[in-house]
Amino acid sequence: MDWYSVRLETRAPAGAEVAIDEDAADKLMNQLEGYSGIVSTGCVTWSATISVRAPDAARAVSQGARIIEKMAGNVGLPAWPQVRAEAVRQDVLHQEVEQPTLPELVSAPEAAEILGVSSQRLHELARAGREFPAPVYELKTGRLWLRYAIVAFAACWDRKPGRPEKAALLRERVASALTDCGITATDALVRLTADRTVVLEIPERGGVPARISVGKIIDSLSCAGLGIKPGGSSSAEDLEKYLANGHPAVVFENAG
């Protein structure tokens, strides 16, 4: 014989008059005190959970449901149809309660620490996409990743030795400046060209020019000591409109 936690839930049928006497619910709680009973009520439902001893889960459900039904009728709770009856052995229930219900998450600084890189380098890896894990949450305060995903990436990441070149560092600065202002990789793409030039583009979505504030992007780069100019040999008097239409712009480091 083992102890089981048995839960019985009822629900009002469609079209029935819904009225639960709160005094009746309190009385049922008192009636079930010897079974460590818990009673809860809603607009169209009431349920009760008790502890019983039984040889197996099936008989625990049958026994517990009879006890709850009988006592609920005695105190005047409505005899609504049962919609759920379940039993869990209590040692199993205790194990489930002790287990965390959410996976372990890490912020950008914590992910950077796991990888042994700077925050700027982490943002660069995240924006590059490809094999880097996608964040599971994007909050106003930053992004969150699954810890095990970051650890798995660190285990198979092919790090290139040596000091990063100037163009790569500049790209990291651009990516970091945009991220700090809440601009994601879907809003603005930062890439290195074959001639090691840092290029910024605002992608179209479904053929429609981006609606993100291009001025915000320009301001965020300016605050980081960076500037932009039309890519290639193109010229544009209205740089914001030029960018909003998906044209590439070269990012450079402002002198002084």
N, C-alpha and C positions, 0 to 999 in steps of 0.2 A: 504494500500500500504506500502510495506517495501523495504528497500534498500538491494540489493543482489550484491555479488561479482560474476561475471560471467567470466569463463575462457574457451576459445576455443583454441584447439590445432590441428594443421594439420601436415601431414607427407607426404613426397614425395612417390609416388607409385614406386614399384620395376622397375628398368630399366629406370626411368625417368632421364632426365638431371637435375642435381642439381645445381641451381645457385640462390642465394638470393642476391638481391641488397641491400646493407647496407643503401644506401640513402633512399630506399623505406621503410625500417624498421623505419628509423628516421622520415620519413614523416607520417607514420601511427601513430607513437607516438604523433606527433603534432596534427593529425586529432582527436585522441582520448583524447586529453587533457581535454575537457569538461566532459569526463566520468571518469576522474582520471585513464586513461589508462596506462598500462604497456605492453611493447612488448619485446619478447625475440626470438632469432633465433639460430638455430644449423645447423649442416651440412645437415641434411635431414628434418628439421622441423622448423616451426615457430608457435608462440602462442601469444595470447593477452588476457589481463584481464581488464575488465572494471566494473564500478559500475552503476547499473540501478535500477529504482524503478518498482516494479511489485506486483501484488496481491499474487503470489505464486512462488515457485521455478521453476516449469515447464514453466510458462510463462516468467519468468526471463531469462531462458536459451534460449528460442525461440527468445525473443526480443534482447537479448545481442548478440546472434550468428548472427542475421541479420545485426545488426549495424557493427560488426567487419568484416563480409564478404564483405559488401558493401564498406566500407572504405578501406579495404585491396585491393580490386579490383581497386579502384580509384587511388591508389598510385603505383600499379604495382607489388604487392607481388603475387607469384604463387598461383593459385587456386587449391591447393592440397586437397585431401580428408580429411575430419574432422575425427579425431580419438578419440577426447575427447571433451565433452561439459558438463560443470557442473556449478551449482549455489549454493552458500552458503549464507544464510542470514547473514548480516554483524555483528549483535550482537553475533551470534553463532561463526562466524569466529574470532571475537575479544576474546571470551572466550577460544577458542582453542589455539590462539597465546599466551595467558597469561599462559597457563598450561605448566609445565615442560615437555620436550619431553623424558627425561631419568629418570629412577627410581633413588632414592637417594642411593648412594653407601657409604660404609665405609671401611676404611683401617684396618689393623690388630690392631694398637693401639686404634683406635676408637671402634672397635668391643670389644676389651678387656675392655675398659672403660664401655661400655654398660653392659657387663657381670659382671663387678666388679672383674676381675681377672688380673693377670700379663700377659705380652706378651708371656712369656714362657708357661703359662697354656693355653692360647688361641691356640698356635701352637700344644700343646698336644691334645686339644679337636678336632682341625681340622684334625690332622693326624689319630686320632682314628676313624674318619668317623662316621659310623652308623647314628645317628640322627642329627649330626651337619650339618648345611647348607653347601653346596658346594660353593666355590667362583665362581663368574660369570666371573671374569677376573683374569688371572695370568700374571703379568707384571714383568719386570726385577726389578722394585722397590718394588715389593710385590704383595700380593693378595688383591682383592676387593670383598666384600660381599654386597648383598642387605640388607639395613638397616632393613627393615621390617622382613626379615628372621632371622636376629640376635635377634631382639626384641622378635619375636615369640618363638625362642629357649630359650631365657632367661626366658620367662613366664612359660615354662613347664619343664625346666631343673631341675632334681632331684639332688640337690647338697648334697654331703656327708659331714657331719660336721667333724670337727677335723683337726689336722695338717696332711698334706700329709706325707706318710711314705718315707723313704730314697730311696727305689727302684723306687717309682713313681716320686720323684724329679729327680733322675738320668735319668729316661726315658725322662722327660721334657727337661733336659739339652741336651740330644742326639738329640731330635726332633728339638729343637731350633737351635742347631749348624748346622744341616743339612739344615734347612729352610733358615738360614742366608746365606748359600752358594748356594742357588737356587736349592737344591735337594728336589724334591717333594715326596709325599707318594707313587707315582707310581714307583719311582726310588729306594726307599729303605724303607723297613718296619721295624718299631721299636715296639717290643711287650714285655710284661712281661710274663714270664713263671709261672707255678704253684708254683715253689719254689722262686718266686719274683726275678728272674734273668732277666736283660735287654738283649734282644737278637736282633741283627740286621741281616736282610736278604735282599738280592737283588733279587727280583723275576724274573723268566724267563717270557718272553713274547712270547706266542705261541710256547713254547718248545725251544725257542732260548735263550741262555744266554744273560744277559743284556749287553749292549754296553756302559753304562755309565762309566765314568772314576772312577774305584774303588779307585785309588790313591787320587782322589779329596775328596772322602768320608773319607778316612783314615786321610788325612791332616786336614780336617775340624774338625774332632773329636780331633785330637792331639792339634790343636790350642785352643780348648775348655778345655784342660786338661784331655782328655779322651783317653783310649786305647781300642784295641780289640784283641781278641784271638779266636782260633778255638773253636766252641761249643762242649760240651760233652767231650768225651775222645779222640776226633779226634785231629790229629796234621797235620799241613800243613806248609811246608817250604816256599811255595809261597802263602802268605796270600791273595794277590790280585786276583790270579787265583782261589783260594779256594772260595772267596766271589762271584766272577763273575759267578761261576758255580752254584750259588744258595744255598750254604751251610750256615748254621747259625753261627754267631760269637757272642761271649759274649762281652758286653761292660763293661768296668770297669773304675773307677776313678784313674788316675795316682797319685801316692804318690808324694807330694811336688809339 
